Amino acid sequence: MPDTRRITGPEETQSPFAFCPQFLAQSAEAFSDGKRRDGRKAEADHRPVFLKAGLISQAKGSAFAELDKTKVVCAVYGPHEVARREDFSMQGQISCEVKFAPFSCRVRRQHVQDGREKDLSTQLLEALEPAVRLDSFPKSQVDVFVTVLENDGSALSAAITCASLALADAGIEMYDLVVACTARIHGTSILVDPSFSEENLKTVSGEKPGGQVTLGFMPSLRQVSALCYHGDTDLDVLSQATQRCQDTCHKLYQVVQDTLVKSVEQRMNNS
């Protein structure tokens, strides 16, 4: 049913930011004065991470993830009975939905889920399914809703880590937590946890376009749950980027664990 009450404006309307020189200006340089665009000194440096579990009281489990200016919130509901009979299965099911808030990007997003959001939802599902014990809730479904409040790069990796923390907060049985990291391959540089400006760097003349890889990793099991890549680069460089993402996931794993422990302790103190 179409939403006839919402004022969306004409289809041909363009954001004024699209005509600003600052918005259009892109550079091929990843470093300036020996530093990355947001001030980080090394390619492998990750932005400051803040995690919080149990924010949404109405949800079975919830989490908030902040990677500098990238902010993501996740709510988990269920398990509940599968609505459609044809989806009956002795294995549980997970439903994932990723949505950008209208104000999350430089250009205002529509309220209706677009193609990119559907792709991110599929990639999130593929990253979470291997870590969840689907046999622990047969004939049932768990719903995972992720909202990107602000997008300054690496939104998918933030969504995967946040959703994994929310599932654990909801008490869903898991083999391991999923921690994700993104790396941007630009020329000879491998930029861990790229910002929005680094994700949109111009291609260096005479070199391959590079690409971007997002790794979903289960550190305790030392298994990869998801590997998303787009671009064009050598296999050796892609392998280096994947290894750098894996090393970063190991570091972030301790942060996720500490956040989960604090959430459990807080619930026990409040009960």
C-alpha positions as CSV (number, residue, x, y, z in Angstrom):
1,M,0.0,0.0,0.0
2,P,1.6,3.3,-1.0
3,D,2.3,5.9,1.6
4,T,0.1,8.8,0.4
5,R,0.3,10.9,3.5
6,R,4.1,11.4,3.5
7,I,5.4,14.4,1.5
8,T,8.4,13.2,-0.4
9,G,8.8,15.9,-3.0
10,P,9.0,15.6,-6.8
11,E,11.1,12.7,-8.1
12,E,13.3,15.1,-10.0
13,T,14.3,17.0,-6.9
14,Q,18.1,17.2,-6.2
15,S,19.9,17.8,-3.0
16,P,21.6,21.2,-2.9
17,F,24.7,19.5,-1.5
18,A,25.2,17.8,-4.9
19,F,26.1,21.2,-6.4
20,C,28.6,22.3,-3.7
21,P,32.2,22.2,-4.7
22,Q,33.2,20.8,-1.3
23,F,30.8,17.9,-1.8
24,L,32.0,17.1,-5.4
25,A,35.7,17.5,-4.6
26,Q,37.5,14.2,-4.4
27,S,41.2,13.5,-4.1
28,A,43.4,10.6,-5.0
29,E,45.6,11.1,-2.0
30,A,44.9,8.9,1.0
31,F,47.5,10.7,3.2
32,S,48.2,14.4,3.8
33,D,51.2,15.4,5.9
34,G,51.8,11.8,6.9
35,K,48.3,11.4,8.3
36,R,45.0,9.9,7.0
37,R,42.1,12.2,6.2
38,D,40.6,12.0,9.7
39,G,44.0,12.3,11.5
40,R,44.9,8.7,12.0
41,K,48.7,8.1,11.5
42,A,48.8,4.5,10.2
43,E,46.9,2.5,7.7
44,A,46.1,-0.2,10.3
45,D,44.7,2.3,12.9
46,H,41.0,1.8,13.8
47,R,38.8,4.6,14.8
48,P,37.8,4.8,18.5
49,V,35.0,2.3,19.2
50,F,32.1,2.7,21.7
51,L,29.7,-0.1,22.3
52,K,26.6,-0.3,24.5
53,A,24.1,-3.2,25.0
54,G,20.5,-3.1,26.3
55,L,19.5,0.3,25.2
56,I,16.0,-0.4,23.8
57,S,13.7,-1.7,26.6
58,Q,10.9,-2.9,24.3
59,A,13.3,-5.2,22.4
60,K,14.5,-8.6,23.5
61,G,18.0,-7.5,22.9
62,S,19.6,-4.3,21.6
63,A,23.0,-2.7,21.0
64,F,24.6,0.6,19.9
65,A,27.9,0.9,18.1
66,E,29.8,4.1,17.4
67,L,32.9,4.2,15.3
68,D,33.8,7.9,15.5
69,K,31.1,9.5,13.3
70,T,29.5,6.2,12.2
71,K,26.7,5.4,14.5
72,V,24.5,2.2,14.3
73,V,21.7,0.9,16.6
74,C,20.3,-2.6,16.5
75,A,17.1,-4.2,18.0
76,V,16.4,-7.9,18.2
77,Y,12.9,-9.4,18.6
78,G,11.9,-13.0,19.1
79,P,12.1,-15.9,18.7
80,H,8.5,-16.0,17.6
81,E,6.3,-18.3,15.5
82,V,6.9,-18.2,11.8
83,A,4.0,-16.3,10.2
84,R,3.8,-18.3,6.9
85,R,3.2,-22.1,7.0
86,E,5.2,-22.7,3.9
87,D,8.3,-21.5,5.8
88,F,7.9,-24.3,8.4
89,S,11.3,-25.8,9.3
90,M,12.9,-27.6,12.2
91,Q,15.7,-25.1,11.9
92,G,15.2,-21.6,13.2
93,Q,15.2,-18.6,10.9
94,I,16.8,-15.1,11.0
95,S,15.3,-12.1,9.4
96,C,17.6,-9.1,8.9
97,E,16.7,-5.5,7.8
98,V,19.2,-2.7,7.4
99,K,17.9,0.8,7.1
100,F,19.6,4.2,6.8
101,A,17.9,7.0,8.8
102,P,16.8,9.8,6.5
103,F,19.4,12.1,8.0
104,S,22.3,9.6,8.2
105,C,24.0,10.5,4.9
106,R,25.0,13.6,3.1
107,V,22.1,13.2,0.8
108,R,18.7,12.6,2.5
109,R,17.6,9.0,2.3
110,Q,14.1,7.9,1.4
111,H,11.9,6.1,3.9
112,V,11.3,3.2,1.6
113,Q,14.1,0.6,1.6
114,D,16.3,0.9,-1.5
115,G,18.5,-1.5,-3.3
116,R,21.6,-0.8,-1.3
117,E,19.8,-1.4,1.9
118,K,18.4,-4.7,0.7
119,D,22.0,-5.8,-0.3
120,L,23.3,-4.8,3.1
121,S,20.4,-6.8,4.7
122,T,21.4,-9.9,2.8
123,Q,25.1,-9.5,3.6
124,L,24.2,-9.0,7.3
125,L,22.1,-12.2,7.3
126,E,25.0,-14.2,5.6
127,A,27.4,-12.9,8.3
128,L,25.2,-13.8,11.3
129,E,23.7,-17.1,10.3
130,P,26.8,-19.2,10.7
131,A,27.3,-17.9,14.3
132,V,23.7,-18.6,15.6
133,R,22.5,-22.0,16.8
134,L,19.4,-22.2,14.6
135,D,18.5,-25.6,16.1
136,S,17.9,-23.9,19.5
137,F,14.7,-22.3,18.3
138,P,13.0,-24.7,15.8
139,K,9.9,-23.5,13.9
140,S,10.6,-19.9,15.0
141,Q,12.1,-16.8,13.7
142,V,14.4,-14.0,15.2
143,D,14.1,-10.5,13.7
144,V,17.1,-8.2,13.5
145,F,16.6,-4.6,12.7
146,V,19.6,-2.3,12.2
147,T,19.3,1.4,11.7
148,V,22.3,3.5,10.6
149,L,22.0,6.8,12.4
150,E,25.1,8.4,10.9
151,N,27.2,7.0,8.0
152,D,30.8,8.1,7.9
153,G,32.1,4.9,6.4
154,S,32.3,1.2,7.3
155,A,28.6,1.0,7.9
156,L,28.4,-2.7,7.1
157,S,31.1,-3.8,9.5
158,A,29.6,-1.6,12.2
159,A,26.1,-3.2,11.6
160,I,27.5,-6.8,11.8
161,T,29.3,-6.2,15.1
162,C,26.4,-4.3,16.5
163,A,23.9,-7.0,15.5
164,S,26.0,-9.8,16.9
165,L,26.2,-7.9,20.2
166,A,22.4,-7.4,20.2
167,L,21.8,-11.1,19.5
168,A,24.0,-12.1,22.5
169,D,22.2,-9.4,24.6
170,A,18.9,-11.1,23.6
171,G,20.0,-14.4,25.0
172,I,20.1,-16.1,21.5
173,E,22.4,-19.1,21.6
174,M,25.5,-18.5,19.5
175,Y,28.6,-20.5,18.6
176,D,30.7,-17.3,18.8
177,L,30.3,-13.5,18.5
178,V,30.8,-12.1,15.0
179,V,33.2,-9.1,14.8
180,A,33.6,-7.3,11.5
181,C,36.1,-5.0,9.9
182,T,36.4,-3.2,6.6
183,A,39.5,-2.3,4.6
184,R,39.8,0.0,1.6
185,I,42.5,-1.0,-1.0
186,H,43.8,2.2,-2.6
187,G,46.8,1.9,-4.8
188,T,49.5,0.4,-2.5
189,S,47.7,1.4,0.7
190,I,45.3,-0.8,2.7
191,L,43.2,1.5,4.9
192,V,41.6,-0.2,7.8
193,D,38.2,1.0,8.9
194,P,37.9,3.6,6.1
195,S,35.9,6.8,6.6
196,F,33.3,8.0,4.1
197,S,35.9,10.2,2.3
198,E,38.4,7.3,2.1
199,E,35.7,5.0,0.7
200,N,35.2,7.5,-2.1
201,L,38.9,8.2,-3.0
202,K,39.6,8.7,-6.7
203,T,41.5,6.0,-8.5
204,V,45.2,6.6,-8.8
205,S,46.2,7.1,-12.5
206,G,47.9,4.0,-14.0
207,E,46.9,1.7,-11.1
208,K,44.1,-0.8,-10.6
209,P,40.9,0.7,-9.1
210,G,41.5,-1.2,-5.9
211,G,38.4,-2.1,-3.9
212,Q,36.9,-2.6,-0.5
213,V,36.7,-5.8,1.6
214,T,34.5,-6.4,4.7
215,L,35.3,-9.5,6.9
216,G,33.0,-11.1,9.4
217,F,35.1,-13.1,11.8
218,M,34.4,-15.4,14.8
219,P,37.7,-15.1,16.8
220,S,37.2,-17.9,19.3
221,L,36.5,-20.4,16.5
222,R,39.0,-18.7,14.1
223,Q,36.4,-19.0,11.3
224,V,35.2,-16.5,8.7
225,S,31.4,-16.1,8.6
226,A,31.3,-13.6,5.7
227,L,33.6,-12.0,3.2
228,C,32.2,-9.2,1.0
229,Y,34.4,-7.7,-1.6
230,H,33.9,-5.3,-4.6
231,G,36.6,-3.9,-6.8
232,D,39.6,-4.9,-8.9
233,T,42.9,-5.8,-7.3
234,D,45.6,-8.4,-7.1
235,L,45.0,-11.6,-5.1
236,D,48.1,-11.0,-2.9
237,V,46.9,-7.5,-2.0
238,L,43.4,-8.8,-1.2
239,S,45.0,-11.5,1.0
240,Q,46.9,-8.8,2.9
241,A,43.8,-6.7,3.4
242,T,41.9,-9.8,4.7
243,Q,44.6,-10.6,7.1
244,R,44.7,-7.0,8.3
245,C,40.9,-7.1,8.9
246,Q,41.3,-10.4,10.8
247,D,44.0,-8.9,13.1
248,T,41.7,-5.9,13.8
249,C,38.8,-8.2,14.6
250,H,40.9,-9.9,17.3
251,K,41.4,-6.5,18.9
252,L,37.8,-5.5,18.7
253,Y,36.7,-8.9,20.1
254,Q,37.8,-8.0,23.6
255,V,35.8,-4.7,23.4
256,V,32.7,-6.6,22.4
257,Q,33.2,-9.2,25.2
258,D,33.7,-6.5,27.9
259,T,30.6,-4.6,26.7
260,L,28.5,-7.8,27.0
261,V,29.9,-8.6,30.5
262,K,29.1,-5.1,31.7
263,S,25.5,-5.4,30.4
264,V,25.0,-8.7,32.2
265,E,26.4,-7.3,35.4
266,Q,24.2,-4.2,35.2
267,R,21.1,-6.4,34.7
268,M,22.0,-8.5,37.7
269,N,22.5,-5.4,39.9
270,N,19.1,-4.0,38.8
271,S,17.2,-7.2,39.4
